[in-house]
């Protein structure tokens, strides 16, 4: 990263990682993800991208923030009652 590059936040990196992996995305979207296990899995990739250590608790908190985006969305029902 050069001096003029915009710094990337941990949340932005997590969103990229989770959005680009169908399994992670589906687990988070459906609310069945174990965030501690997920954080341990993606921690090396995050640290590689930002070139510094990241606390597991930080990753878990950011995953929870990412998941809340799905909870605030109004889903269209699959069927309608007459």
FENJO-V29035 format. One record per pair of residues at least 24 apart in sequence whose ideal C-beta (glycine too) atoms are under 10 Angstrom apart, sorted by sequence separation. I is the first residue (numbers start at 1). GAP is how many residues later the second one is. If there is no record, write none. Layout:
I|GAP  I|GAP
//
This chain:
14|24  17|24  18|24  35|24  36|24  39|24  14|25  17|25  35|25  38|25  34|26  35|26  35|27  36|27  14|28  17|28  35|28  13|29  16|29  17|29  34|29  35|29  16|30  33|30  14|31  33|31  35|31  13|32  14|32  17|32  35|32  13|33  16|33  33|33  13|34  33|34  13|35  28|35  10|36  13|36  28|36  31|36  10|37  12|37  13|37  29|37  30|37  12|38  28|38  29|38  10|39  24|39  28|39  31|39  10|40  14|40  27|40  29|40  30|40  31|40  8|41  9|41  13|41  25|41  28|41  29|41  8|42  10|42  17|42  24|42  28|42  29|42  7|43  10|44  14|44  18|44  29|44  10|45  14|45  18|45  25|45  13|46  17|46  11|47  14|47  15|47  19|47  1|48  10|48  11|48  14|48  15|48  18|48  1|49  10|49  13|49  14|49  17|49  18|49  1|50  11|50  12|50  15|50  10|51  11|51  14|51  15|51  10|52  11|52  14|52  9|53  11|54  15|54  11|55
//
